[in-house]
Amino acid sequence: MSPASNVNILILGAAGYIGGTVLTDLLKSHRPSGITALVRTPAQSTLLQPLGINTVLGSMEDVPLLRVLVARAGVVLNFAVPFGGGDASIQALVDGLESRVEKGGVKPVLIQTSGSGTVLYGEGGVAGTDVWTDEDYARWNALPDEAYFHTGNKIIAAAALRGKISAYILMSPTVYGQGTGPGNKLSLQLPAYERYAKRTGGAAFIGEGNNIWGNVHVKDLSTLYLLLMNHALANPTKTTASSSSRGWENLIYAGAAQHTWGPVIKTLGDLLYARGEVERPSAVGIRDSDGDMFMFGGNSFLAISKKAKALGFKPRQKTIIATLQEELPAPPKVAGKHTRRHWWSFRPSWIKRSKRTQVVA
């Protein structure tokens, strides 16, 4: 039986891509009535309620509500990654759980989702040579607050150092593959490249396309969340970060492999071309993405985590290119233009339509 079987769990982001996939796996071993999800809209509540879990309508900005919810939870899984701001919500989760400990009971667990964009560097699609690890504690501590997600990460690291709760940061690189949750099944980065290809007639990467990112399949990532949660519940006396690490010992990198963007996007371009959805095969290098914030020319990767391996993490899913080929197959040959759309084909209203394509010579 899982250590989490009889623990009340609060999920923030259960209707999302990663959160929904973790929820699906969690329900295989946990009673639905013991899971509560904070949702932003009635539509999300309607989506989740058939699973038998509890839903609460609210927002991450409602600090008093967060404090009430965490007071009832033994585990909090926060999949809400603040791109700008949002630190008040993370602090509220920590404060609420630490207050709960003072009243007695099981040492609660908080797993905060983060992204490897924290160590993003370089530009122009040039390959990076600076290899971080999740054990570079002095480097993590020295990062400027301007680094993506870092101020939120610092709140969790400080809580891990105090040790009142089992606080962890799970840092993901590029996440790929189809989600299994009831809500959003879409990743962020690969759909951005598909949107660009469809509105300009062909796929493109930034600059040379040799920039390196880590990656992990969403199903493997879900497995790591549950491994970490069960470890923390089963070993409450071993979850306080060492003073020498200043709390960063409880940061765990979730990457399973690495890729360079050029070959991945060339594969995407060929697949879209075979489907008749773009005008040219392969991909070209461009100077900028014309406003799509999820197309990057820099590098963002760490060495494979020894801490994740120690938890028993063994990625089993197909590579990022193999998954693309499986989930975006060529259409059957039929008369007329093929119009079937891929499951991740979408373009949020905040993405500006491109007026030009700047091809790198």
Order of alpha helices (4+ residues) and beta strands (2+ residues): beta-alpha-beta-alpha-beta-alpha-beta-alpha-beta-alpha-alpha-beta-beta-alpha-beta-beta-alpha-beta-beta-alpha-beta-alpha-alpha
